[in-house]
């Protein structure tokens, strides 16, 4: 993996991010806006699974309506994340916080699009159950962990 990070740091994107006055700031602002959209989408769906908000709204309908926002923001987060990593690729490679963020991101995405999605569909059929509430809590915990680990990259 280290050669990949070195190559990213030496790429045209890496060079631009390292030498541009505004490049990193603009990319990070877009990254944070996409994070807000993703976080809001996840929070609305998970709070619905917990039975806190939109109790009369179908979980399937809510998920369908928010899934485009969630997927779009996830794609933007990944693309802007690659650009931000290219600015300080080796720092990220050796950063425990970055590794935690990537691990939690992989687990959160996998969980959200498998087990969580199943819990959403089952909640529409069976109503809210302990399982749907557990899935929502795990989902919120994983996504929160991604955000906290991402914030820790600058400090560790």
Chimera marker file (.cmm) of the C-alpha trace (Angstrom):
<marker_set name="trace">
<marker id="1" x="0.000" y="0.000" z="0.000" r="1" g="1" b="0" radius="0.5"/>
<marker id="2" x="2.842" y="2.419" z="0.706" r="1" g="1" b="0" radius="0.5"/>
<marker id="3" x="3.849" y="2.661" z="-2.998" r="1" g="1" b="0" radius="0.5"/>
<marker id="4" x="0.248" y="3.624" z="-3.810" r="1" g="1" b="0" radius="0.5"/>
<marker id="5" x="0.367" y="6.455" z="-1.276" r="1" g="1" b="0" radius="0.5"/>
<marker id="6" x="3.763" y="7.597" z="-2.578" r="1" g="1" b="0" radius="0.5"/>
<marker id="7" x="2.427" y="7.583" z="-6.139" r="1" g="1" b="0" radius="0.5"/>
<marker id="8" x="-0.658" y="9.551" z="-5.048" r="1" g="1" b="0" radius="0.5"/>
<marker id="9" x="1.528" y="12.130" z="-3.332" r="1" g="1" b="0" radius="0.5"/>
<marker id="10" x="3.683" y="12.493" z="-6.468" r="1" g="1" b="0" radius="0.5"/>
<marker id="11" x="0.751" y="12.571" z="-8.902" r="1" g="1" b="0" radius="0.5"/>
<marker id="12" x="-0.456" y="15.694" z="-10.685" r="1" g="1" b="0" radius="0.5"/>
<marker id="13" x="-3.320" y="15.866" z="-8.194" r="1" g="1" b="0" radius="0.5"/>
<marker id="14" x="-0.889" y="15.589" z="-5.282" r="1" g="1" b="0" radius="0.5"/>
<marker id="15" x="1.345" y="18.276" z="-6.746" r="1" g="1" b="0" radius="0.5"/>
<marker id="16" x="-1.631" y="20.592" z="-7.257" r="1" g="1" b="0" radius="0.5"/>
<marker id="17" x="-2.946" y="20.016" z="-3.732" r="1" g="1" b="0" radius="0.5"/>
<marker id="18" x="0.520" y="20.614" z="-2.246" r="1" g="1" b="0" radius="0.5"/>
<marker id="19" x="1.261" y="23.817" z="-4.153" r="1" g="1" b="0" radius="0.5"/>
<marker id="20" x="-2.144" y="25.447" z="-4.562" r="1" g="1" b="0" radius="0.5"/>
<marker id="21" x="-3.014" y="28.298" z="-2.225" r="1" g="1" b="0" radius="0.5"/>
<marker id="22" x="-6.751" y="27.532" z="-2.187" r="1" g="1" b="0" radius="0.5"/>
<marker id="23" x="-6.924" y="23.949" z="-3.470" r="1" g="1" b="0" radius="0.5"/>
<marker id="24" x="-6.944" y="22.143" z="-0.148" r="1" g="1" b="0" radius="0.5"/>
<marker id="25" x="-9.337" y="24.623" z="1.480" r="1" g="1" b="0" radius="0.5"/>
<marker id="26" x="-11.863" y="24.366" z="-1.356" r="1" g="1" b="0" radius="0.5"/>
<marker id="27" x="-11.672" y="20.570" z="-1.490" r="1" g="1" b="0" radius="0.5"/>
<marker id="28" x="-11.999" y="20.323" z="2.293" r="1" g="1" b="0" radius="0.5"/>
<marker id="29" x="-15.038" y="22.643" z="2.249" r="1" g="1" b="0" radius="0.5"/>
<marker id="30" x="-16.716" y="20.432" z="-0.361" r="1" g="1" b="0" radius="0.5"/>
<marker id="31" x="-15.748" y="17.365" z="1.703" r="1" g="1" b="0" radius="0.5"/>
<marker id="32" x="-17.365" y="18.860" z="4.807" r="1" g="1" b="0" radius="0.5"/>
<marker id="33" x="-20.544" y="19.838" z="2.936" r="1" g="1" b="0" radius="0.5"/>
<marker id="34" x="-20.848" y="16.297" z="1.576" r="1" g="1" b="0" radius="0.5"/>
<marker id="35" x="-20.233" y="14.980" z="5.088" r="1" g="1" b="0" radius="0.5"/>
<marker id="36" x="-23.097" y="17.110" z="6.375" r="1" g="1" b="0" radius="0.5"/>
<marker id="37" x="-25.435" y="15.763" z="3.671" r="1" g="1" b="0" radius="0.5"/>
<marker id="38" x="-24.382" y="12.158" z="4.329" r="1" g="1" b="0" radius="0.5"/>
<marker id="39" x="-24.639" y="12.610" z="8.091" r="1" g="1" b="0" radius="0.5"/>
<marker id="40" x="-28.049" y="14.219" z="7.788" r="1" g="1" b="0" radius="0.5"/>
<marker id="41" x="-29.327" y="11.444" z="5.530" r="1" g="1" b="0" radius="0.5"/>
<marker id="42" x="-28.055" y="8.724" z="7.838" r="1" g="1" b="0" radius="0.5"/>
<marker id="43" x="-29.387" y="10.498" z="10.913" r="1" g="1" b="0" radius="0.5"/>
<marker id="44" x="-32.884" y="10.962" z="9.470" r="1" g="1" b="0" radius="0.5"/>
<marker id="45" x="-33.151" y="7.309" z="8.412" r="1" g="1" b="0" radius="0.5"/>
<marker id="46" x="-31.713" y="6.013" z="11.693" r="1" g="1" b="0" radius="0.5"/>
<marker id="47" x="-33.904" y="8.244" z="13.842" r="1" g="1" b="0" radius="0.5"/>
<marker id="48" x="-36.875" y="6.920" z="11.863" r="1" g="1" b="0" radius="0.5"/>
<marker id="49" x="-35.738" y="3.355" z="12.603" r="1" g="1" b="0" radius="0.5"/>
<marker id="50" x="-35.554" y="4.287" z="16.274" r="1" g="1" b="0" radius="0.5"/>
<marker id="51" x="-39.114" y="5.605" z="16.080" r="1" g="1" b="0" radius="0.5"/>
<marker id="52" x="-38.097" y="9.137" z="17.077" r="1" g="1" b="0" radius="0.5"/>
<marker id="53" x="-39.136" y="11.060" z="13.935" r="1" g="1" b="0" radius="0.5"/>
<marker id="54" x="-41.459" y="10.617" z="10.936" r="1" g="1" b="0" radius="0.5"/>
<marker id="55" x="-43.405" y="7.830" z="12.649" r="1" g="1" b="0" radius="0.5"/>
<marker id="56" x="-46.134" y="7.831" z="10.007" r="1" g="1" b="0" radius="0.5"/>
<marker id="57" x="-43.643" y="7.814" z="7.110" r="1" g="1" b="0" radius="0.5"/>
<marker id="58" x="-42.746" y="4.473" z="5.554" r="1" g="1" b="0" radius="0.5"/>
<marker id="59" x="-39.103" y="3.526" z="6.170" r="1" g="1" b="0" radius="0.5"/>
<marker id="60" x="-38.858" y="2.272" z="2.606" r="1" g="1" b="0" radius="0.5"/>
<marker id="61" x="-40.150" y="5.580" z="1.199" r="1" g="1" b="0" radius="0.5"/>
<marker id="62" x="-37.833" y="7.586" z="3.407" r="1" g="1" b="0" radius="0.5"/>
<marker id="63" x="-34.860" y="5.452" z="2.428" r="1" g="1" b="0" radius="0.5"/>
<marker id="64" x="-35.735" y="5.717" z="-1.260" r="1" g="1" b="0" radius="0.5"/>
<marker id="65" x="-36.034" y="9.491" z="-1.029" r="1" g="1" b="0" radius="0.5"/>
<marker id="66" x="-32.739" y="9.926" z="0.807" r="1" g="1" b="0" radius="0.5"/>
<marker id="67" x="-30.672" y="7.218" z="-0.888" r="1" g="1" b="0" radius="0.5"/>
<marker id="68" x="-29.671" y="9.452" z="-3.815" r="1" g="1" b="0" radius="0.5"/>
<marker id="69" x="-28.430" y="12.103" z="-1.413" r="1" g="1" b="0" radius="0.5"/>
<marker id="70" x="-26.561" y="9.508" z="0.601" r="1" g="1" b="0" radius="0.5"/>
<marker id="71" x="-24.947" y="7.874" z="-2.416" r="1" g="1" b="0" radius="0.5"/>
<marker id="72" x="-24.091" y="11.173" z="-4.076" r="1" g="1" b="0" radius="0.5"/>
<marker id="73" x="-22.521" y="12.567" z="-0.939" r="1" g="1" b="0" radius="0.5"/>
<marker id="74" x="-20.603" y="9.324" z="-0.371" r="1" g="1" b="0" radius="0.5"/>
<marker id="75" x="-19.121" y="9.538" z="-3.882" r="1" g="1" b="0" radius="0.5"/>
<marker id="76" x="-18.175" y="13.191" z="-3.316" r="1" g="1" b="0" radius="0.5"/>
<marker id="77" x="-16.646" y="12.304" z="0.062" r="1" g="1" b="0" radius="0.5"/>
<marker id="78" x="-14.514" y="9.576" z="-1.476" r="1" g="1" b="0" radius="0.5"/>
<marker id="79" x="-13.326" y="11.768" z="-4.364" r="1" g="1" b="0" radius="0.5"/>
<marker id="80" x="-12.527" y="14.766" z="-2.169" r="1" g="1" b="0" radius="0.5"/>
<marker id="81" x="-10.961" y="12.443" z="0.401" r="1" g="1" b="0" radius="0.5"/>
<marker id="82" x="-8.563" y="11.096" z="-2.219" r="1" g="1" b="0" radius="0.5"/>
<marker id="83" x="-7.650" y="14.668" z="-3.169" r="1" g="1" b="0" radius="0.5"/>
<marker id="84" x="-7.033" y="15.605" z="0.478" r="1" g="1" b="0" radius="0.5"/>
<marker id="85" x="-4.926" y="12.486" z="1.076" r="1" g="1" b="0" radius="0.5"/>
<marker id="86" x="-2.823" y="13.327" z="-1.993" r="1" g="1" b="0" radius="0.5"/>
<marker id="87" x="-1.774" y="16.545" z="-0.246" r="1" g="1" b="0" radius="0.5"/>
<marker id="88" x="-0.139" y="14.652" z="2.632" r="1" g="1" b="0" radius="0.5"/>
<marker id="89" x="-0.133" y="11.053" z="1.485" r="1" g="1" b="0" radius="0.5"/>
<marker id="90" x="2.669" y="9.651" z="3.642" r="1" g="1" b="0" radius="0.5"/>
<marker id="91" x="1.362" y="11.389" z="6.758" r="1" g="1" b="0" radius="0.5"/>
<marker id="92" x="-1.962" y="9.645" z="6.166" r="1" g="1" b="0" radius="0.5"/>
<marker id="93" x="-0.275" y="6.339" z="5.428" r="1" g="1" b="0" radius="0.5"/>
<marker id="94" x="1.452" y="6.358" z="8.812" r="1" g="1" b="0" radius="0.5"/>
<marker id="95" x="-1.477" y="7.882" z="10.725" r="1" g="1" b="0" radius="0.5"/>
<marker id="96" x="-3.339" y="5.493" z="13.075" r="1" g="1" b="0" radius="0.5"/>
<marker id="97" x="-6.356" y="7.824" z="12.945" r="1" g="1" b="0" radius="0.5"/>
<marker id="98" x="-6.440" y="7.593" z="9.133" r="1" g="1" b="0" radius="0.5"/>
<marker id="99" x="-6.322" y="3.802" z="9.323" r="1" g="1" b="0" radius="0.5"/>
<marker id="100" x="-9.147" y="3.802" z="11.863" r="1" g="1" b="0" radius="0.5"/>
<marker id="101" x="-11.168" y="6.125" z="9.635" r="1" g="1" b="0" radius="0.5"/>
<marker id="102" x="-10.712" y="3.922" z="6.578" r="1" g="1" b="0" radius="0.5"/>
<marker id="103" x="-11.542" y="0.776" z="8.546" r="1" g="1" b="0" radius="0.5"/>
<marker id="104" x="-14.644" y="2.332" z="10.089" r="1" g="1" b="0" radius="0.5"/>
<marker id="105" x="-15.678" y="3.753" z="6.711" r="1" g="1" b="0" radius="0.5"/>
<marker id="106" x="-15.443" y="0.335" z="5.078" r="1" g="1" b="0" radius="0.5"/>
<marker id="107" x="-17.414" y="-1.279" z="7.919" r="1" g="1" b="0" radius="0.5"/>
<marker id="108" x="-20.011" y="1.543" z="7.946" r="1" g="1" b="0" radius="0.5"/>
<marker id="109" x="-20.594" y="1.336" z="4.187" r="1" g="1" b="0" radius="0.5"/>
<marker id="110" x="-20.771" y="-2.451" z="4.248" r="1" g="1" b="0" radius="0.5"/>
<marker id="111" x="-23.113" y="-2.429" z="7.253" r="1" g="1" b="0" radius="0.5"/>
<marker id="112" x="-25.304" y="0.331" z="5.838" r="1" g="1" b="0" radius="0.5"/>
<marker id="113" x="-25.844" y="-1.331" z="2.471" r="1" g="1" b="0" radius="0.5"/>
<marker id="114" x="-26.391" y="-4.852" z="3.829" r="1" g="1" b="0" radius="0.5"/>
<marker id="115" x="-27.638" y="-5.368" z="7.383" r="1" g="1" b="0" radius="0.5"/>
<marker id="116" x="-29.004" y="-1.852" z="7.823" r="1" g="1" b="0" radius="0.5"/>
<marker id="117" x="-30.869" y="-1.976" z="4.505" r="1" g="1" b="0" radius="0.5"/>
<marker id="118" x="-32.360" y="-5.322" z="5.510" r="1" g="1" b="0" radius="0.5"/>
<marker id="119" x="-33.480" y="-3.823" z="8.833" r="1" g="1" b="0" radius="0.5"/>
<marker id="120" x="-35.081" y="-0.921" z="6.945" r="1" g="1" b="0" radius="0.5"/>
<marker id="121" x="-37.059" y="-3.192" z="4.671" r="1" g="1" b="0" radius="0.5"/>
<marker id="122" x="-38.106" y="-5.460" z="7.545" r="1" g="1" b="0" radius="0.5"/>
<marker id="123" x="-39.242" y="-2.444" z="9.592" r="1" g="1" b="0" radius="0.5"/>
<marker id="124" x="-41.697" y="-1.584" z="6.824" r="1" g="1" b="0" radius="0.5"/>
<marker id="125" x="-43.147" y="-5.090" z="6.967" r="1" g="1" b="0" radius="0.5"/>
<marker id="126" x="-42.946" y="-5.918" z="10.685" r="1" g="1" b="0" radius="0.5"/>
<marker id="127" x="-42.905" y="-2.441" z="12.182" r="1" g="1" b="0" radius="0.5"/>
<marker id="128" x="-40.120" y="-1.228" z="14.408" r="1" g="1" b="0" radius="0.5"/>
<marker id="129" x="-38.452" y="-4.019" z="16.311" r="1" g="1" b="0" radius="0.5"/>
<marker id="130" x="-35.539" y="-4.320" z="18.674" r="1" g="1" b="0" radius="0.5"/>
<marker id="131" x="-33.477" y="-5.396" z="15.676" r="1" g="1" b="0" radius="0.5"/>
<marker id="132" x="-34.280" y="-2.211" z="13.720" r="1" g="1" b="0" radius="0.5"/>
<marker id="133" x="-33.371" y="-0.114" z="16.737" r="1" g="1" b="0" radius="0.5"/>
<marker id="134" x="-30.093" y="-2.001" z="17.224" r="1" g="1" b="0" radius="0.5"/>
<marker id="135" x="-29.261" y="-1.594" z="13.518" r="1" g="1" b="0" radius="0.5"/>
<marker id="136" x="-29.941" y="2.157" z="13.743" r="1" g="1" b="0" radius="0.5"/>
<marker id="137" x="-27.757" y="2.515" z="16.838" r="1" g="1" b="0" radius="0.5"/>
<marker id="138" x="-24.902" y="0.557" z="15.256" r="1" g="1" b="0" radius="0.5"/>
<marker id="139" x="-25.206" y="2.618" z="12.076" r="1" g="1" b="0" radius="0.5"/>
<marker id="140" x="-25.060" y="5.925" z="13.951" r="1" g="1" b="0" radius="0.5"/>
<marker id="141" x="-22.128" y="4.671" z="16.016" r="1" g="1" b="0" radius="0.5"/>
<marker id="142" x="-20.153" y="3.583" z="12.961" r="1" g="1" b="0" radius="0.5"/>
<marker id="143" x="-20.714" y="6.831" z="11.066" r="1" g="1" b="0" radius="0.5"/>
<marker id="144" x="-19.888" y="8.862" z="14.164" r="1" g="1" b="0" radius="0.5"/>
<marker id="145" x="-16.688" y="6.845" z="14.494" r="1" g="1" b="0" radius="0.5"/>
<marker id="146" x="-15.761" y="7.684" z="10.890" r="1" g="1" b="0" radius="0.5"/>
<marker id="147" x="-16.211" y="11.381" z="11.620" r="1" g="1" b="0" radius="0.5"/>
<marker id="148" x="-14.306" y="11.322" z="14.908" r="1" g="1" b="0" radius="0.5"/>
<marker id="149" x="-11.426" y="9.348" z="13.397" r="1" g="1" b="0" radius="0.5"/>
<marker id="150" x="-11.343" y="11.756" z="10.449" r="1" g="1" b="0" radius="0.5"/>
<marker id="151" x="-11.137" y="14.705" z="12.805" r="1" g="1" b="0" radius="0.5"/>
<marker id="152" x="-8.351" y="12.981" z="14.734" r="1" g="1" b="0" radius="0.5"/>
<marker id="153" x="-6.165" y="12.764" z="11.608" r="1" g="1" b="0" radius="0.5"/>
<marker id="154" x="-5.125" y="16.369" z="12.080" r="1" g="1" b="0" radius="0.5"/>
<marker id="155" x="-4.099" y="15.773" z="15.676" r="1" g="1" b="0" radius="0.5"/>
<marker id="156" x="-2.463" y="12.336" z="15.714" r="1" g="1" b="0" radius="0.5"/>
<link id1="1" id2="2" r="1" g="1" b="0" radius="0.2"/>
<link id1="2" id2="3" r="1" g="1" b="0" radius="0.2"/>
<link id1="3" id2="4" r="1" g="1" b="0" radius="0.2"/>
<link id1="4" id2="5" r="1" g="1" b="0" radius="0.2"/>
<link id1="5" id2="6" r="1" g="1" b="0" radius="0.2"/>
<link id1="6" id2="7" r="1" g="1" b="0" radius="0.2"/>
<link id1="7" id2="8" r="1" g="1" b="0" radius="0.2"/>
<link id1="8" id2="9" r="1" g="1" b="0" radius="0.2"/>
<link id1="9" id2="10" r="1" g="1" b="0" radius="0.2"/>
<link id1="10" id2="11" r="1" g="1" b="0" radius="0.2"/>
<link id1="11" id2="12" r="1" g="1" b="0" radius="0.2"/>
<link id1="12" id2="13" r="1" g="1" b="0" radius="0.2"/>
<link id1="13" id2="14" r="1" g="1" b="0" radius="0.2"/>
<link id1="14" id2="15" r="1" g="1" b="0" radius="0.2"/>
<link id1="15" id2="16" r="1" g="1" b="0" radius="0.2"/>
<link id1="16" id2="17" r="1" g="1" b="0" radius="0.2"/>
<link id1="17" id2="18" r="1" g="1" b="0" radius="0.2"/>
<link id1="18" id2="19" r="1" g="1" b="0" radius="0.2"/>
<link id1="19" id2="20" r="1" g="1" b="0" radius="0.2"/>
<link id1="20" id2="21" r="1" g="1" b="0" radius="0.2"/>
<link id1="21" id2="22" r="1" g="1" b="0" radius="0.2"/>
<link id1="22" id2="23" r="1" g="1" b="0" radius="0.2"/>
<link id1="23" id2="24" r="1" g="1" b="0" radius="0.2"/>
<link id1="24" id2="25" r="1" g="1" b="0" radius="0.2"/>
<link id1="25" id2="26" r="1" g="1" b="0" radius="0.2"/>
<link id1="26" id2="27" r="1" g="1" b="0" radius="0.2"/>
<link id1="27" id2="28" r="1" g="1" b="0" radius="0.2"/>
<link id1="28" id2="29" r="1" g="1" b="0" radius="0.2"/>
<link id1="29" id2="30" r="1" g="1" b="0" radius="0.2"/>
<link id1="30" id2="31" r="1" g="1" b="0" radius="0.2"/>
<link id1="31" id2="32" r="1" g="1" b="0" radius="0.2"/>
<link id1="32" id2="33" r="1" g="1" b="0" radius="0.2"/>
<link id1="33" id2="34" r="1" g="1" b="0" radius="0.2"/>
<link id1="34" id2="35" r="1" g="1" b="0" radius="0.2"/>
<link id1="35" id2="36" r="1" g="1" b="0" radius="0.2"/>
<link id1="36" id2="37" r="1" g="1" b="0" radius="0.2"/>
<link id1="37" id2="38" r="1" g="1" b="0" radius="0.2"/>
<link id1="38" id2="39" r="1" g="1" b="0" radius="0.2"/>
<link id1="39" id2="40" r="1" g="1" b="0" radius="0.2"/>
<link id1="40" id2="41" r="1" g="1" b="0" radius="0.2"/>
<link id1="41" id2="42" r="1" g="1" b="0" radius="0.2"/>
<link id1="42" id2="43" r="1" g="1" b="0" radius="0.2"/>
<link id1="43" id2="44" r="1" g="1" b="0" radius="0.2"/>
<link id1="44" id2="45" r="1" g="1" b="0" radius="0.2"/>
<link id1="45" id2="46" r="1" g="1" b="0" radius="0.2"/>
<link id1="46" id2="47" r="1" g="1" b="0" radius="0.2"/>
<link id1="47" id2="48" r="1" g="1" b="0" radius="0.2"/>
<link id1="48" id2="49" r="1" g="1" b="0" radius="0.2"/>
<link id1="49" id2="50" r="1" g="1" b="0" radius="0.2"/>
<link id1="50" id2="51" r="1" g="1" b="0" radius="0.2"/>
<link id1="51" id2="52" r="1" g="1" b="0" radius="0.2"/>
<link id1="52" id2="53" r="1" g="1" b="0" radius="0.2"/>
<link id1="53" id2="54" r="1" g="1" b="0" radius="0.2"/>
<link id1="54" id2="55" r="1" g="1" b="0" radius="0.2"/>
<link id1="55" id2="56" r="1" g="1" b="0" radius="0.2"/>
<link id1="56" id2="57" r="1" g="1" b="0" radius="0.2"/>
<link id1="57" id2="58" r="1" g="1" b="0" radius="0.2"/>
<link id1="58" id2="59" r="1" g="1" b="0" radius="0.2"/>
<link id1="59" id2="60" r="1" g="1" b="0" radius="0.2"/>
<link id1="60" id2="61" r="1" g="1" b="0" radius="0.2"/>
<link id1="61" id2="62" r="1" g="1" b="0" radius="0.2"/>
<link id1="62" id2="63" r="1" g="1" b="0" radius="0.2"/>
<link id1="63" id2="64" r="1" g="1" b="0" radius="0.2"/>
<link id1="64" id2="65" r="1" g="1" b="0" radius="0.2"/>
<link id1="65" id2="66" r="1" g="1" b="0" radius="0.2"/>
<link id1="66" id2="67" r="1" g="1" b="0" radius="0.2"/>
<link id1="67" id2="68" r="1" g="1" b="0" radius="0.2"/>
<link id1="68" id2="69" r="1" g="1" b="0" radius="0.2"/>
<link id1="69" id2="70" r="1" g="1" b="0" radius="0.2"/>
<link id1="70" id2="71" r="1" g="1" b="0" radius="0.2"/>
<link id1="71" id2="72" r="1" g="1" b="0" radius="0.2"/>
<link id1="72" id2="73" r="1" g="1" b="0" radius="0.2"/>
<link id1="73" id2="74" r="1" g="1" b="0" radius="0.2"/>
<link id1="74" id2="75" r="1" g="1" b="0" radius="0.2"/>
<link id1="75" id2="76" r="1" g="1" b="0" radius="0.2"/>
<link id1="76" id2="77" r="1" g="1" b="0" radius="0.2"/>
<link id1="77" id2="78" r="1" g="1" b="0" radius="0.2"/>
<link id1="78" id2="79" r="1" g="1" b="0" radius="0.2"/>
<link id1="79" id2="80" r="1" g="1" b="0" radius="0.2"/>
<link id1="80" id2="81" r="1" g="1" b="0" radius="0.2"/>
<link id1="81" id2="82" r="1" g="1" b="0" radius="0.2"/>
<link id1="82" id2="83" r="1" g="1" b="0" radius="0.2"/>
<link id1="83" id2="84" r="1" g="1" b="0" radius="0.2"/>
<link id1="84" id2="85" r="1" g="1" b="0" radius="0.2"/>
<link id1="85" id2="86" r="1" g="1" b="0" radius="0.2"/>
<link id1="86" id2="87" r="1" g="1" b="0" radius="0.2"/>
<link id1="87" id2="88" r="1" g="1" b="0" radius="0.2"/>
<link id1="88" id2="89" r="1" g="1" b="0" radius="0.2"/>
<link id1="89" id2="90" r="1" g="1" b="0" radius="0.2"/>
<link id1="90" id2="91" r="1" g="1" b="0" radius="0.2"/>
<link id1="91" id2="92" r="1" g="1" b="0" radius="0.2"/>
<link id1="92" id2="93" r="1" g="1" b="0" radius="0.2"/>
<link id1="93" id2="94" r="1" g="1" b="0" radius="0.2"/>
<link id1="94" id2="95" r="1" g="1" b="0" radius="0.2"/>
<link id1="95" id2="96" r="1" g="1" b="0" radius="0.2"/>
<link id1="96" id2="97" r="1" g="1" b="0" radius="0.2"/>
<link id1="97" id2="98" r="1" g="1" b="0" radius="0.2"/>
<link id1="98" id2="99" r="1" g="1" b="0" radius="0.2"/>
<link id1="99" id2="100" r="1" g="1" b="0" radius="0.2"/>
<link id1="100" id2="101" r="1" g="1" b="0" radius="0.2"/>
<link id1="101" id2="102" r="1" g="1" b="0" radius="0.2"/>
<link id1="102" id2="103" r="1" g="1" b="0" radius="0.2"/>
<link id1="103" id2="104" r="1" g="1" b="0" radius="0.2"/>
<link id1="104" id2="105" r="1" g="1" b="0" radius="0.2"/>
<link id1="105" id2="106" r="1" g="1" b="0" radius="0.2"/>
<link id1="106" id2="107" r="1" g="1" b="0" radius="0.2"/>
<link id1="107" id2="108" r="1" g="1" b="0" radius="0.2"/>
<link id1="108" id2="109" r="1" g="1" b="0" radius="0.2"/>
<link id1="109" id2="110" r="1" g="1" b="0" radius="0.2"/>
<link id1="110" id2="111" r="1" g="1" b="0" radius="0.2"/>
<link id1="111" id2="112" r="1" g="1" b="0" radius="0.2"/>
<link id1="112" id2="113" r="1" g="1" b="0" radius="0.2"/>
<link id1="113" id2="114" r="1" g="1" b="0" radius="0.2"/>
<link id1="114" id2="115" r="1" g="1" b="0" radius="0.2"/>
<link id1="115" id2="116" r="1" g="1" b="0" radius="0.2"/>
<link id1="116" id2="117" r="1" g="1" b="0" radius="0.2"/>
<link id1="117" id2="118" r="1" g="1" b="0" radius="0.2"/>
<link id1="118" id2="119" r="1" g="1" b="0" radius="0.2"/>
<link id1="119" id2="120" r="1" g="1" b="0" radius="0.2"/>
<link id1="120" id2="121" r="1" g="1" b="0" radius="0.2"/>
<link id1="121" id2="122" r="1" g="1" b="0" radius="0.2"/>
<link id1="122" id2="123" r="1" g="1" b="0" radius="0.2"/>
<link id1="123" id2="124" r="1" g="1" b="0" radius="0.2"/>
<link id1="124" id2="125" r="1" g="1" b="0" radius="0.2"/>
<link id1="125" id2="126" r="1" g="1" b="0" radius="0.2"/>
<link id1="126" id2="127" r="1" g="1" b="0" radius="0.2"/>
<link id1="127" id2="128" r="1" g="1" b="0" radius="0.2"/>
<link id1="128" id2="129" r="1" g="1" b="0" radius="0.2"/>
<link id1="129" id2="130" r="1" g="1" b="0" radius="0.2"/>
<link id1="130" id2="131" r="1" g="1" b="0" radius="0.2"/>
<link id1="131" id2="132" r="1" g="1" b="0" radius="0.2"/>
<link id1="132" id2="133" r="1" g="1" b="0" radius="0.2"/>
<link id1="133" id2="134" r="1" g="1" b="0" radius="0.2"/>
<link id1="134" id2="135" r="1" g="1" b="0" radius="0.2"/>
<link id1="135" id2="136" r="1" g="1" b="0" radius="0.2"/>
<link id1="136" id2="137" r="1" g="1" b="0" radius="0.2"/>
<link id1="137" id2="138" r="1" g="1" b="0" radius="0.2"/>
<link id1="138" id2="139" r="1" g="1" b="0" radius="0.2"/>
<link id1="139" id2="140" r="1" g="1" b="0" radius="0.2"/>
<link id1="140" id2="141" r="1" g="1" b="0" radius="0.2"/>
<link id1="141" id2="142" r="1" g="1" b="0" radius="0.2"/>
<link id1="142" id2="143" r="1" g="1" b="0" radius="0.2"/>
<link id1="143" id2="144" r="1" g="1" b="0" radius="0.2"/>
<link id1="144" id2="145" r="1" g="1" b="0" radius="0.2"/>
<link id1="145" id2="146" r="1" g="1" b="0" radius="0.2"/>
<link id1="146" id2="147" r="1" g="1" b="0" radius="0.2"/>
<link id1="147" id2="148" r="1" g="1" b="0" radius="0.2"/>
<link id1="148" id2="149" r="1" g="1" b="0" radius="0.2"/>
<link id1="149" id2="150" r="1" g="1" b="0" radius="0.2"/>
<link id1="150" id2="151" r="1" g="1" b="0" radius="0.2"/>
<link id1="151" id2="152" r="1" g="1" b="0" radius="0.2"/>
<link id1="152" id2="153" r="1" g="1" b="0" radius="0.2"/>
<link id1="153" id2="154" r="1" g="1" b="0" radius="0.2"/>
<link id1="154" id2="155" r="1" g="1" b="0" radius="0.2"/>
<link id1="155" id2="156" r="1" g="1" b="0" radius="0.2"/>
</marker_set>
